[in-house]
């Protein structure tokens, strides 16, 4: 990312667009950097809960025969259409077009690429290492890179320094993920193949954090959490479409759509819009690290509840893993304390 993303952003007001919106345009939402901490945590946890629901919807689409690539593409297109509908309902179309013409940079769209690698890597890697190990590698990549992003102040008003509490939270989170692995069955894959696959998935997972901090930087410059939803989903949809075309050209694409009577299988897109919107808003208050922990905690707790509600057996280790992730999030939900040179210790 460019240095433009890493420069601290003043908290008192977002940078207005060069072209002043007309009086009929709605005012920009209040910057989340001044929102109550607990509210930002709850919004981030809601984002994680929605991730669990989206996984169920896309998984059902995939199981119907559409395959993971087509399910991912349909989800991206659905997210894009949902954002457009929200823009029209909120009467933000003119305002957003003015901002994009006056301020938009290519990286506003490129950050949307960050969510695509994990879709592709997961569809390729899960048959090799299993769902649990793929998940732990993805979250590990997000957690580690988010610490770096926070220290550099990427996408947030001021840098957040390393602290003993944050290191402890990382260790607790990794312990929770280890519990999740212990609840899964082993695979017959060789050690080196698992290590290589795990590293690829971890790097892909880091791309999700890059997307979140990039969206946070766009919010800082415009004041509209919905705007980076639009720009990033455009970038992601373009890249996902290119991958789909390549897969079709090489004969590696299954094109099977569920019937419209199974409409809920198409809900991954609208849910995806809510996920990106919640994360884009909350990261300005939380930073990448706390956002990641809260999202994963919300995702794991919701996944356990969904399994219990549908009668799916839930191993005790999985329940313990969800509780551990909530504990890791709690460890970093503390009041910010000033540190040297304007950094924030959290």
C-alpha positions as CSV (number, residue, x, y, z in Angstrom):
1,X,0.0,0.0,0.0
2,X,1.1,3.5,-0.5
3,X,2.3,5.9,2.2
4,X,-1.0,7.7,1.7
5,X,-2.7,5.0,3.7
6,X,-0.3,5.0,6.6
7,X,-0.4,8.7,7.4
8,X,-2.4,9.4,10.6
9,X,-5.7,10.9,9.9
10,X,-7.1,13.7,12.1
11,X,-10.1,12.5,14.1
12,X,-12.1,15.7,14.3
13,X,-13.6,15.5,10.8
14,X,-13.3,13.5,7.6
15,X,-11.8,15.2,4.5
16,X,-14.6,16.6,2.4
17,X,-14.8,16.0,-1.3
18,X,-13.4,18.7,-3.6
19,X,-16.8,19.2,-5.2
20,X,-19.2,20.3,-2.5
21,X,-22.4,18.2,-2.5
22,X,-25.6,20.0,-3.1
23,X,-27.8,20.9,-0.2
24,X,-30.1,18.0,-1.0
25,X,-27.3,15.5,-0.4
26,X,-27.5,13.8,3.0
27,X,-24.7,14.6,5.5
28,X,-21.9,12.1,6.0
29,X,-22.3,9.7,8.9
30,X,-20.5,10.5,12.1
31,X,-16.9,9.1,12.1
32,X,-16.7,5.9,14.1
33,X,-13.3,6.9,15.5
34,X,-15.2,8.7,18.3
35,X,-17.9,6.0,18.8
36,X,-18.1,4.1,22.2
37,X,-15.7,1.2,22.2
38,X,-18.3,-1.3,23.2
39,X,-20.5,-0.3,20.3
40,X,-17.6,-0.8,17.8
41,X,-16.9,-4.2,19.3
42,X,-20.5,-5.2,19.0
43,X,-20.7,-4.0,15.3
44,X,-17.5,-6.0,14.6
45,X,-18.9,-9.1,16.3
46,X,-22.1,-8.7,14.3
47,X,-19.9,-8.7,11.1
48,X,-18.4,-12.0,12.3
49,X,-21.9,-13.4,13.0
50,X,-22.9,-12.5,9.5
51,X,-19.8,-14.2,8.1
52,X,-21.1,-17.5,9.7
53,X,-24.5,-17.0,8.0
54,X,-22.8,-16.1,4.7
55,X,-20.8,-19.3,4.9
56,X,-23.9,-21.3,5.3
57,X,-25.6,-19.6,2.3
58,X,-22.6,-20.0,0.0
59,X,-21.9,-23.5,1.2
60,X,-25.5,-24.5,0.3
61,X,-25.0,-22.9,-3.1
62,X,-21.8,-24.8,-3.5
63,X,-23.3,-28.1,-2.4
64,X,-26.1,-27.7,-4.9
65,X,-23.5,-28.2,-7.6
66,X,-22.5,-24.6,-8.4
67,X,-19.0,-25.0,-7.0
68,X,-17.0,-22.6,-4.8
69,X,-16.0,-20.3,-7.6
70,X,-19.5,-19.7,-8.9
71,X,-20.8,-19.4,-5.4
72,X,-18.1,-16.7,-4.7
73,X,-18.9,-14.8,-7.9
74,X,-22.7,-14.8,-7.2
75,X,-21.9,-13.6,-3.7
76,X,-19.8,-10.7,-5.0
77,X,-22.4,-9.7,-7.6
78,X,-25.1,-9.8,-5.0
79,X,-23.1,-7.6,-2.7
80,X,-22.6,-5.1,-5.5
81,X,-26.3,-5.0,-6.3
82,X,-27.2,-4.6,-2.7
83,X,-24.8,-1.6,-2.3
84,X,-26.3,0.0,-5.3
85,X,-29.8,-0.4,-3.9
86,X,-28.8,1.1,-0.5
87,X,-27.2,4.0,-2.4
88,X,-30.5,4.7,-4.2
89,X,-32.6,4.4,-1.1
90,X,-30.3,6.7,0.8
91,X,-30.1,9.1,-2.1
92,X,-26.3,9.0,-2.1
93,X,-25.8,8.3,-5.8
94,X,-25.0,11.9,-6.7
95,X,-22.8,12.5,-3.6
96,X,-20.8,9.4,-4.3
97,X,-20.3,10.2,-7.9
98,X,-19.0,13.6,-7.0
99,X,-16.6,12.1,-4.4
100,X,-15.3,9.5,-6.9
101,X,-14.7,12.0,-9.6
102,X,-12.9,14.4,-7.3
103,X,-11.0,12.1,-4.9
104,X,-11.0,8.5,-6.0
105,X,-7.6,6.8,-6.3
106,X,-6.9,3.4,-8.0
107,X,-6.2,1.8,-4.6
108,X,-9.7,2.5,-3.5
109,X,-10.7,-0.3,-5.9
110,X,-7.6,-2.4,-5.6
111,X,-8.2,-3.1,-1.9
112,X,-11.3,-5.1,-3.0
113,X,-8.8,-7.6,-4.4
114,X,-8.0,-8.5,-0.8
115,X,-11.1,-10.7,-0.3
116,X,-10.6,-12.7,-3.4
117,X,-7.5,-14.7,-2.6
118,X,-9.1,-16.3,0.5
119,X,-12.0,-17.5,-1.6
120,X,-9.8,-19.1,-4.2
121,X,-7.2,-20.4,-1.6
122,X,-10.0,-21.9,0.5
123,X,-11.7,-23.7,-2.4
124,X,-8.3,-25.2,-3.3
125,X,-6.8,-25.7,0.1
126,X,-9.8,-27.1,2.2
127,X,-9.8,-30.5,0.4
128,X,-6.0,-30.7,1.3
129,X,-5.9,-29.6,4.9
130,X,-9.5,-29.6,6.0
131,X,-11.9,-26.8,7.1
132,X,-10.5,-26.3,10.6
133,X,-6.8,-26.0,9.6
134,X,-7.7,-23.7,6.7
135,X,-9.6,-21.5,9.1
136,X,-6.8,-21.3,11.6
137,X,-4.3,-20.4,9.0
138,X,-6.5,-17.7,7.6
139,X,-7.1,-16.2,11.0
140,X,-3.4,-16.4,11.9
141,X,-2.5,-14.5,8.8
142,X,-5.1,-11.8,9.6
143,X,-4.0,-11.5,13.2
144,X,-0.3,-11.2,12.5
145,X,-0.6,-8.6,9.7
146,X,-3.2,-6.7,11.7
147,X,-0.7,-6.0,14.4
148,X,1.7,-4.6,11.8
149,X,-1.1,-2.4,10.3
150,X,-2.0,-1.0,13.7
151,X,1.5,-0.2,14.6
152,X,1.9,1.8,11.4
153,X,-1.4,3.5,11.8
154,X,-2.9,2.2,8.6
155,X,-6.6,3.1,8.2
156,X,-6.9,4.5,11.7
157,X,-6.5,8.0,13.3
158,X,-3.2,7.2,15.1
159,X,-0.8,4.3,15.4
160,X,-1.4,1.7,18.1
161,X,1.7,0.5,19.8
162,X,2.5,-3.1,20.7
163,X,1.6,-4.0,24.2
164,X,1.8,-7.0,26.6
165,X,-2.0,-7.2,26.5
166,X,-2.1,-7.4,22.7
167,X,0.6,-10.1,22.7
168,X,-1.4,-12.1,25.3
169,X,-4.6,-11.7,23.3
170,X,-2.8,-13.1,20.3
171,X,-1.6,-16.2,22.2
172,X,-5.0,-16.8,23.7
173,X,-6.6,-16.5,20.2
174,X,-4.1,-19.0,18.7
175,X,-4.8,-21.3,21.6
176,X,-8.5,-21.1,20.8
177,X,-7.8,-21.9,17.2
178,X,-5.7,-24.9,18.2
179,X,-8.7,-26.1,20.1
180,X,-10.8,-25.8,16.9
181,X,-8.2,-27.9,15.1
182,X,-8.3,-30.6,17.8
183,X,-12.1,-30.9,17.2
184,X,-11.5,-31.8,13.6
185,X,-10.5,-35.1,12.1
186,X,-7.0,-35.6,10.7
187,X,-6.0,-35.8,7.1
188,X,-3.7,-38.1,5.2
189,X,-1.9,-35.2,3.6
190,X,1.9,-35.1,3.9
191,X,3.4,-32.7,6.4
192,X,5.2,-30.5,3.8
193,X,2.0,-30.3,1.7
194,X,0.0,-29.2,4.7
195,X,2.7,-26.6,5.6
196,X,2.8,-25.2,2.1
197,X,-0.9,-25.1,1.8
198,X,-1.3,-23.5,5.2
199,X,1.2,-20.7,4.4
200,X,-0.7,-19.9,1.2
201,X,-4.0,-19.7,3.1
202,X,-2.4,-17.6,5.8
203,X,-1.1,-15.1,3.2
204,X,-4.5,-15.1,1.6
205,X,-6.1,-14.4,5.0
206,X,-3.8,-11.4,5.4
207,X,-5.4,-10.0,2.3
208,X,-8.7,-9.6,4.3
209,X,-7.0,-7.4,6.8
210,X,-5.5,-5.4,4.0
211,X,-9.0,-4.9,2.6
212,X,-10.4,-3.8,5.9
213,X,-7.7,-1.2,6.6
214,X,-7.9,0.1,3.0
215,X,-11.7,0.5,3.4
216,X,-11.0,2.3,6.8
217,X,-8.7,4.7,5.0
218,X,-11.4,5.5,2.4
219,X,-13.9,6.2,5.2
220,X,-11.4,8.5,6.8
221,X,-11.2,10.6,3.6
222,X,-14.9,10.6,2.8
223,X,-16.9,10.0,5.9
224,X,-19.1,7.4,4.2
225,X,-18.7,3.8,5.3
226,X,-20.9,2.7,2.4
227,X,-18.5,4.3,-0.2
228,X,-15.6,1.8,0.3
229,X,-18.2,-1.0,0.2
230,X,-18.9,0.2,-3.4
231,X,-15.3,0.7,-4.5
232,X,-13.9,-2.5,-2.9
233,X,-16.7,-4.7,-4.2
234,X,-16.2,-3.3,-7.7
235,X,-12.6,-4.3,-7.5
236,X,-13.4,-7.7,-6.0
237,X,-16.1,-8.4,-8.6
238,X,-13.9,-7.6,-11.5
239,X,-11.1,-9.9,-10.2
240,X,-13.5,-12.7,-9.3
241,X,-15.1,-12.4,-12.8
242,X,-11.7,-12.7,-14.4
243,X,-11.0,-15.8,-12.4
244,X,-14.3,-17.2,-13.4
245,X,-13.6,-16.6,-17.1
246,X,-10.2,-18.4,-16.8
247,X,-11.8,-21.3,-15.0
248,X,-14.5,-21.6,-17.7
249,X,-11.9,-21.4,-20.5
250,X,-9.9,-24.2,-19.0
251,X,-12.9,-26.4,-18.3
252,X,-12.7,-26.1,-14.6
253,X,-16.0,-24.4,-13.9
254,X,-19.3,-26.0,-13.0
255,X,-22.3,-23.8,-13.9
256,X,-25.3,-25.0,-11.9
257,X,-27.6,-22.5,-10.3
258,X,-30.0,-23.4,-7.5
259,X,-33.7,-22.9,-8.3
260,X,-35.3,-19.6,-7.3
261,X,-37.4,-21.5,-4.8
262,X,-34.2,-21.9,-2.9
263,X,-33.8,-18.1,-2.8
264,X,-31.9,-18.1,0.5
265,X,-28.9,-19.7,-1.2
266,X,-28.5,-16.4,-3.0
267,X,-28.4,-14.4,0.2
268,X,-24.6,-14.4,0.5
269,X,-24.4,-11.2,-1.5
270,X,-26.7,-9.0,0.6
271,X,-25.1,-10.4,3.8
272,X,-21.7,-9.7,2.3
273,X,-22.7,-6.0,1.9
274,X,-23.5,-5.9,5.6
275,X,-20.2,-7.5,6.5
276,X,-18.1,-5.0,4.6
277,X,-20.2,-2.1,5.9
278,X,-19.9,-3.1,9.5
279,X,-16.1,-3.7,9.2
280,X,-15.5,-0.5,7.3
281,X,-17.3,1.5,10.0
282,X,-15.8,-0.3,13.1
283,X,-12.1,-0.4,12.0
284,X,-11.8,3.4,12.5
285,X,-12.5,2.8,16.2
286,X,-10.9,-0.6,16.8
287,X,-7.9,-0.9,14.5
288,X,-7.2,-4.0,12.5
289,X,-6.2,-6.3,15.4
290,X,-9.2,-5.8,17.6
291,X,-11.5,-5.8,14.6
292,X,-10.1,-9.2,13.6
293,X,-10.5,-10.7,17.1
294,X,-14.0,-9.4,17.4
295,X,-15.0,-10.7,14.0
296,X,-13.6,-14.1,14.6
297,X,-15.2,-14.3,18.0
298,X,-18.6,-13.4,16.6
299,X,-18.2,-15.8,13.7
300,X,-17.3,-18.8,16.0
301,X,-20.0,-18.2,18.6
302,X,-22.6,-17.8,15.8
303,X,-21.4,-21.0,14.1
304,X,-21.7,-23.0,17.3
305,X,-25.2,-21.6,17.9
306,X,-26.2,-22.4,14.3
307,X,-25.0,-26.0,14.7
308,X,-26.9,-26.4,18.0
309,X,-30.1,-24.9,16.4
310,X,-29.9,-27.3,13.5
311,X,-29.1,-30.4,15.6
312,X,-25.5,-30.7,14.3
313,X,-23.2,-32.3,16.9
314,X,-20.8,-29.7,18.4
315,X,-17.6,-31.2,20.0
316,X,-16.7,-29.7,23.4
317,X,-13.4,-28.5,22.0
318,X,-15.3,-26.4,19.5
319,X,-17.3,-24.7,22.3
320,X,-14.1,-24.2,24.2
321,X,-12.5,-22.6,21.1
322,X,-15.4,-20.1,20.8
323,X,-15.2,-19.2,24.4
324,X,-11.5,-18.7,24.1
325,X,-11.9,-16.4,21.2
326,X,-14.4,-14.3,23.2
327,X,-11.8,-14.2,26.0
328,X,-9.1,-13.0,23.6
329,X,-11.3,-10.2,22.4
330,X,-12.1,-9.2,26.0
331,X,-8.4,-8.9,26.7
332,X,-8.1,-6.0,24.2
333,X,-11.4,-4.3,25.0
334,X,-9.9,-1.7,27.3
335,X,-9.7,2.1,27.4
336,X,-7.0,3.5,25.1
337,X,-4.0,4.8,26.9
338,X,-1.8,7.5,25.4
339,X,1.8,6.6,24.5
340,X,4.7,8.5,23.2
341,X,4.5,10.6,20.0
342,X,0.7,10.3,19.7
343,X,0.6,6.5,19.4
344,X,-2.1,4.7,21.2
345,X,-1.6,1.6,23.4
346,X,-4.4,-0.9,23.3
